[in-house]
């Protein structure tokens, strides 16, 4: 039986591991929406708006490796474009399925709804070009080939792609066929040269360490990276965006490297090594402690997604996974110099003591279990959790580079939908939460049981720490009754609590451990109760915003 254009695309998405499509329906997208809902092997997850749908797809892709998003033309796709841009920045393959007016209408240049009335129907696709790595208008004649091309592009670059479905094409039968495009492998000679150069540099080094980056997680290479660490004996640190690229509860882990801002011992160790292997990392502002990291280029080996740089020479056409496998077989195990990771902090405070940052973050760290999915909103909450030692198999998700406020709540929906058998923990500030809190309703609708912590510090604390006047009006928020939200949004049977003291927090955490349903805890702190990183970042980042 011949498939339609949209059915063909959905079959291929299922084949690569996508079982859910996040989105908001619209008349131009009805053929796409109908096809998803009528496919017994796929699930439509309707979100409250297109931006939230894009954030949810982002969270899903962090767990499953890729995701699908569906919006309608113009108003829908532009609402989603911020979330798609975040996925592009953070290397997440999302297939954006956009329902558009029919080709016949586009050719007529009619002034249709959801347009600017100019007759330019290609405008919004062009707007999307900077935040996708490939795009195509899917027709019966090209869909077989273009689907394979876009799948290949999304997985090769680990970035979003844009698929437009004209309303008069989506339900037409496919014409022609195309075979999947194989992912590239490394040039054997170049791979050998590159890995020999790395091995030689390490042989001559008296000390060395690894900085495993976010691309390790994005490309599904944690096992290969761990095998290289195990077989070489090399110690490793992580930068903020790269947290949980490898398990932190192992002897090889020395701690978080954040330039000159935090953990001086780790900084001295990393920057003092004769060789540093930066593997799939990005030297962004937050990753480098506001650019205070001082890695000597002459002593840094860069292993990227599709290239290697060592000793001033760049080797192209080598794939990250191939490099890790080859190094695991070539590097001799040594007893490298290392330092122990900082011990877990104590849990100060108790009874009627207020909840300070010093009391809160160690408690959250102790609450985590092996295998947890921790989604932390960008801001003071994630900065405090960034230095928590995660248990084995737990993963930390934060939109470190793009940093779009409100991302975490819908992203946690996507992460939980991708792995309902794992415990999903969302930690968000109340400022960020107010942007996208309506997505809590999806947890109840999907039968998911997250544990949600809303850190209420009376406004935008990270903004208070960065701006000239912390008390200025734009950092204030409406005082919501947060613990009433789950019930109002359809989440029945949840445990909810508002805690203002250490004793109340301890009791709520104990209750959350044994809750049979979802959990929602509002944690109230002083307006300026900030983690050490947030405070030090304030001092270090002022120069970046100076006029």
C-alpha positions in Angstrom: 0.0 0.0 0.0 1.4 3.4 -1.0 1.9 5.8 1.8 1.0 9.5 1.7 3.6 12.1 2.0 3.1 12.7 5.8 2.7 9.0 6.5 6.0 8.3 4.8 7.7 10.9 7.0 6.1 9.5 10.1 7.2 6.0 9.3 10.8 7.1 8.9 10.7 9.1 12.2 9.4 6.0 14.0 12.1 3.9 12.4 14.8 6.2 14.0 13.2 6.1 17.4 10.6 8.9 17.6 7.3 7.8 19.0 5.8 11.1 20.1 5.0 14.4 18.4 4.7 17.6 20.4 2.6 20.5 19.1 -0.4 22.7 18.7 -2.9 22.0 15.9 -3.9 24.4 13.2 -6.0 24.3 10.0 -3.0 24.3 7.7 -1.5 21.5 9.8 -4.6 19.3 10.0 -3.2 16.7 7.6 -0.1 16.4 9.8 -2.1 16.4 13.0 -4.6 13.8 11.7 -1.8 11.5 10.5 -0.1 11.5 13.9 -3.3 10.9 15.8 -4.4 8.1 13.4 -1.1 6.3 13.7 -1.4 3.7 16.4 2.3 3.6 16.9 2.6 7.4 17.5 1.3 9.7 20.2 0.2 13.3 19.8 1.2 15.4 22.8 -0.7 18.6 22.5 0.8 21.5 24.4 -0.7 24.8 25.6 1.3 26.8 23.1 3.9 26.3 20.4 6.8 27.7 22.4 6.1 25.2 25.2 5.8 22.4 22.6 9.3 23.3 21.3 10.7 23.3 24.8 9.0 19.9 25.5 10.5 18.5 22.3 13.9 19.8 23.5 13.5 17.9 26.8 12.4 14.8 24.9 15.5 15.0 22.6 17.8 15.2 25.5 16.6 11.8 26.7 15.7 10.0 23.5 18.4 11.6 21.2 15.9 13.3 18.9 12.3 14.6 18.8 9.4 15.8 16.6 7.5 19.1 16.8 4.4 20.1 14.8 3.0 23.6 14.3 0.9 25.4 11.8 2.1 28.0 9.3 3.2 31.5 10.4 1.7 32.1 13.8 2.5 28.7 15.0 6.0 28.2 13.7 7.0 31.7 14.8 5.8 31.0 18.3 8.0 27.9 18.4 11.1 29.4 16.8 12.7 30.5 20.1 12.5 26.9 21.3 13.9 25.6 18.0 16.7 28.1 18.2 17.5 26.8 21.7 17.7 23.2 20.3 20.0 24.4 17.6 22.3 26.1 20.1 22.4 23.1 22.3 22.8 20.4 19.6 19.4 18.7 19.7 17.9 17.1 16.6 14.3 18.2 16.3 12.1 17.5 13.2 9.9 20.6 12.9 6.8 19.6 10.9 5.1 22.7 9.6 1.7 22.6 7.9 1.5 25.3 5.2 -1.2 26.6 2.8 -1.6 24.6 -0.4 0.8 25.1 -3.3 -2.1 26.3 -5.4 -2.9 29.0 -2.9 0.7 30.0 -2.6 1.0 30.4 -6.4 -2.1 32.6 -6.4 -0.4 34.9 -3.8 -3.8 35.3 -2.1 -4.0 37.3 1.2 -4.6 34.3 3.4 -5.0 34.2 7.2 -1.7 33.7 9.1 0.2 35.7 6.5 1.4 39.3 6.2 -0.9 39.8 3.2 2.0 40.3 0.9 1.7 37.1 -1.1 5.2 36.0 0.1 4.5 32.4 1.4 8.2 31.5 1.7 8.9 34.2 4.2 8.6 32.2 7.4 10.6 29.3 6.1 13.4 31.8 5.4 13.1 33.2 8.9 13.8 29.7 10.2 16.9 29.1 8.2 19.4 30.4 10.8 18.1 28.0 13.4 17.9 24.8 11.4 20.7 22.9 9.6 18.5 21.8 6.6 15.0 22.4 5.3 12.6 21.2 2.5 9.1 21.6 1.2 7.8 18.0 1.1 5.9 17.0 -2.1 5.0 13.6 -3.5 7.8 13.9 -6.0 10.6 14.7 -3.5 9.5 13.4 -0.1 11.4 10.1 -0.3 14.7 11.7 -1.0 14.2 14.8 1.1 13.2 12.8 4.2 16.5 10.8 4.0 18.5 14.0 3.4 16.9 15.8 6.4 17.3 12.8 8.7 20.9 12.6 7.8 21.5 16.3 8.3 19.8 16.3 11.7 21.7 13.4 13.0 25.1 14.4 11.5 24.9 18.0 12.9 22.7 17.1 15.9 20.5 20.1 15.1 16.9 20.8 14.1 15.5 20.5 10.6 12.4 22.2 9.0 9.9 20.1 7.0 7.0 22.1 5.3 3.9 20.2 4.3 1.6 22.1 1.9 -2.0 21.2 2.6 -2.6 19.8 -0.9 0.5 17.6 -0.8 0.5 16.0 2.6 -2.1 13.4 1.8 -1.0 12.7 -1.7 0.7 9.3 -2.4 4.5 9.2 -2.5 6.2 9.0 -5.8 9.5 7.3 -6.0 11.7 5.9 -3.2 15.1 6.5 -1.6 17.4 4.5 0.6 18.6 5.8 4.0 21.8 7.7 3.8 24.5 6.0 5.9 26.2 8.2 8.5 29.8 8.9 7.6 32.7 7.0 9.1 36.2 8.4 9.6 38.8 8.3 7.0 40.9 5.4 8.2 44.3 6.9 7.5 43.4 10.3 9.0 41.9 8.6 12.1 45.1 6.6 12.6 47.2 9.8 12.2 45.0 11.8 14.6 44.9 9.2 17.4 48.6 8.4 17.1 49.3 12.2 17.5 47.1 12.2 20.6 48.7 9.1 22.0 52.2 10.5 21.4 51.3 13.8 23.1 50.0 11.9 26.2 53.1 9.6 26.2 55.2 12.7 26.6 53.0 14.3 29.2 53.7 14.1 32.9 50.1 15.0 33.7 46.9 15.1 31.8 43.1 15.3 32.2 39.9 15.1 30.1 37.1 17.6 29.8 34.2 15.5 28.4 31.7 17.8 26.7 28.0 18.0 25.9 28.4 16.3 22.5 29.3 13.1 24.4 25.7 13.0 25.7 24.1 14.4 22.5 25.8 11.7 20.3 25.0 8.8 22.7 28.7 8.2 23.4 28.8 8.0 27.2 29.8 4.3 27.1 32.6 4.9 24.6 33.8 7.9 26.6 33.7 5.9 29.8 35.6 3.0 28.2 38.4 5.4 27.2 38.6 6.8 30.7 38.7 3.3 32.2 41.3 2.0 29.8 43.6 5.0 30.0 43.3 5.8 33.7 42.9 9.5 32.8 41.1 11.8 35.3 38.4 14.1 34.2 36.6 17.3 35.2 33.4 18.8 33.6 32.4 22.3 32.7 28.9 23.5 33.6 27.1 22.7 30.3 28.7 19.3 30.3 27.6 18.2 33.7 26.7 14.5 33.9 28.4 13.7 30.6 30.0 10.9 32.7 29.0 9.6 36.1 30.4 11.8 38.9 30.6 9.1 41.5 33.9 7.5 40.3 37.5 7.9 41.3 38.4 9.5 38.0 36.2 12.5 38.6 38.0 15.6 40.0 35.1 18.0 40.1 33.6 21.0 38.2 36.0 23.2 36.3 34.6 26.8 36.1 37.6 28.9 35.4 38.7 31.2 38.2 35.1 31.6 39.7 34.8 28.3 41.6 36.8 25.3 42.9 40.3 26.7 42.9 41.8 23.3 43.4 40.1 22.0 40.2 41.2 25.0 38.3 44.8 24.6 39.4 44.8 21.0 38.5 43.2 21.3 35.1 45.2 24.4 34.0 48.4 22.9 35.4 48.2 19.7 33.3 50.7 19.1 30.5 47.8 18.0 28.3 44.1 18.7 28.5 41.8 16.7 26.2 38.7 18.9 25.5 36.2 16.4 24.0 33.0 17.8 22.5 33.1 21.0 24.7 32.2 24.6 24.0 34.1 27.5 25.5 31.0 29.6 26.2 30.8 32.3 28.9 29.0 30.1 31.5 31.2 27.1 30.7 34.4 29.0 31.2 33.4 31.0 34.3 32.8 34.2 32.5 35.8 33.5 30.3 38.2 33.2 33.3 39.4 29.8 32.2 43.0 29.8 31.1 43.6 26.7 29.0 46.9 27.0 27.1 46.1 26.2 23.4 49.5 24.6 23.0 48.7 22.1 25.7 45.0 21.5 24.8 43.9 18.7 22.4 40.6 19.4 20.9 38.4 16.5 19.8 35.3 17.8 18.1 32.3 16.3 16.4 34.0 15.8 13.1 37.6 16.8 13.6 40.6 16.7 15.9 43.1 19.4 16.7 46.4 18.4 18.3 49.8 20.1 18.3 48.6 22.9 16.0 47.4 20.5 13.3 43.8 19.9 12.5 42.6 16.5 11.2 39.3 16.6 9.3 37.0 13.7 8.4 37.3 12.0 11.7 34.2 11.2 13.8 34.0 11.7 17.5 32.8 8.2 18.3 35.5 6.6 16.1 38.2 8.7 17.9 37.0 7.5 21.3 37.0 3.8 20.3 40.4 4.1 18.7 41.9 5.9 21.7 40.5 3.3 24.1 42.6 0.7 22.2 45.7 2.8 21.9 46.2 4.6 25.2 48.3 2.7 27.7 46.9 2.7 31.2 48.8 4.9 33.6 48.6 6.0 37.2 47.9 9.6 36.3 48.2 12.4 38.9 44.8 13.3 40.2 42.9 15.1 43.0 39.9 13.9 44.9 36.6 15.5 44.1 35.4 17.9 46.9 33.3 16.0 49.5 29.6 16.4 49.6 28.6 19.4 51.8 26.9 19.0 55.1 23.3 19.9 55.7 23.3 22.9 58.0 20.2 24.2 59.6 17.1 22.6 61.2 14.0 23.2 63.1 12.6 26.7 62.6 15.8 28.0 60.8 15.0 29.7 57.5 16.0 27.9 54.3 19.3 29.4 53.2 21.2 28.5 50.1 23.7 26.7 52.3 20.9 24.6 53.8 19.0 24.0 50.6 21.4 22.7 48.0 23.0 19.9 50.1 19.4 18.7 50.9 18.5 18.6 47.2 21.8 16.7 46.5 21.0 14.1 49.1 17.5 13.7 47.7 18.7 12.6 44.3 18.8 8.9 43.4 20.6 6.8 40.8 19.0 7.1 37.4 17.2 10.4 38.1 16.5 12.9 35.4 17.2 16.3 36.9 15.9 19.3 34.8 17.2 22.6 36.3 16.1 26.0 35.0 18.8 28.4 34.1 19.4 30.8 37.0 20.4 30.6 40.6 18.8 27.2 41.1 20.8 25.4 38.4 23.9 27.2 39.6 23.6 25.8 43.0 22.8 22.3 41.7 25.7 22.4 39.2 28.1 21.5 42.0 26.1 18.7 43.5 27.6 15.3 43.0 25.0 13.3 41.1 24.5 9.6 41.9 25.3 6.9 39.2 23.2 7.1 36.1 21.5 10.4 37.1 21.6 13.1 34.4 21.6 16.9 34.7 19.8 19.0 32.1 20.1 22.8 31.8 19.8 25.1 28.9 23.2 26.6 29.6 24.0 28.3 26.3 20.6 29.5 25.0 19.3 30.2 28.5 15.7 30.9 27.6 13.6 31.7 30.7 10.7 29.3 31.2 12.4 26.4 29.4 12.6 24.0 32.2 9.0 23.3 33.0 7.9 22.2 29.5 11.3 20.5 29.0 10.6 18.4 32.1 7.3 17.3 30.4 9.3 16.2 27.4 11.9 14.4 29.4 9.3 12.6 31.5 7.4 11.6 28.4 10.6 10.2 26.9 11.4 8.0 29.9 8.3 7.5 32.1 10.0 4.8 34.0 12.7 7.2 35.4 12.1 9.7 38.2 11.9 13.2 36.7 12.8 16.0 39.0 12.2 19.6 38.0 13.9 22.5 39.9 12.8 25.9 38.7 12.7 29.5 40.0 9.3 31.0 40.4 10.1 33.7 37.8 10.9 31.2 35.1 7.9 29.1 36.2 5.4 31.8 35.7 6.2 31.9 31.9 5.3 28.3 31.2 3.6 26.9 34.4 0.4 26.0 32.4 2.4 23.0 31.0 2.1 21.3 34.5 -1.3 20.1 33.2 0.4 17.8 30.7 1.9 15.8 33.6 -1.6 15.0 34.9 -3.0 14.3 31.4 -0.2 11.9 30.5 -0.2 10.2 33.9 3.3 11.3 34.7 4.5 11.7 38.3 7.3 14.2 38.5 8.8 15.8 41.5 8.7 19.6 41.1 10.5 22.1 43.3 9.6 25.8 42.8 12.2 28.1 44.4 10.4 31.2 45.5 12.9 34.0 46.3 10.5 36.9 45.6 11.4 37.7 42.0 14.1 37.4 39.4 17.1 36.7 41.7 19.7 36.1 38.9 18.6 39.5 37.4 18.9 41.2 40.8 22.5 39.9 41.0 23.4 41.1 37.6 21.7 44.5 37.2 22.7 47.8 38.7 19.7 48.2 41.0 18.6 44.9 42.5 15.3 46.4 43.8 14.2 47.9 40.5 10.6 47.1 39.5 11.3 44.8 36.6 12.7 42.2 39.0 9.3 41.9 40.8 6.6 39.3 40.2 3.0 38.7 40.9 2.7 36.7 44.1 1.1 33.5 42.9 -0.3 30.7 45.2 2.0 28.2 43.6 0.8 25.0 45.5 -2.7 25.5 44.1 -1.5 25.2 40.5 -1.4 21.4 40.2 -5.0 20.9 41.3 -6.2 23.9 39.2 -4.4 22.4 36.1 -5.9 18.9 36.5 -3.2 17.1 38.4 -5.2 15.1 41.0 -3.8 13.2 43.9 -0.5 15.1 44.0 1.4 15.9 47.2 1.8 19.7 47.5 3.6 21.7 50.2 4.9 25.2 50.8 8.0 25.2 53.0 9.7 28.2 54.7 11.9 26.5 57.3 14.4 23.7 57.3 12.2 21.4 59.3 9.3 21.9 56.9 11.6 21.2 54.0 12.9 18.0 55.6 9.4 16.8 56.2 8.3 17.6 52.6 11.4 15.8 51.2 10.5 12.7 53.3 6.9 12.8 52.1 8.1 13.2 48.5 10.3 10.1 48.8 7.2 7.9 49.3 4.5 9.8 47.3 2.4 7.7 45.0 1.6 10.6 42.7 3.2 13.7 41.5 4.9 16.1 44.0 5.0 19.9 43.9 6.9 21.7 46.6 7.3 25.5 46.9 10.5 26.3 48.6 10.5 29.9 50.1 13.8 31.6 50.7 15.1 35.1 51.4 15.1 37.4 48.4 18.9 37.3 48.1 19.6 33.6 49.2 21.9 32.8 46.3 24.3 30.0 45.6 28.1 30.6 45.7 28.4 30.4 41.9 25.6 33.0 41.4 27.3 35.4 43.8 30.7 35.0 42.3 29.3 35.2 38.8 27.9 38.6 39.7 31.4 39.8 40.5 33.0 38.3 37.4 30.4 39.0 34.7 30.0 42.7 35.2 32.6 43.4 32.6 30.6 41.5 30.0 27.7 43.9 30.4 29.7 47.1 30.8 28.9 49.9 28.4 
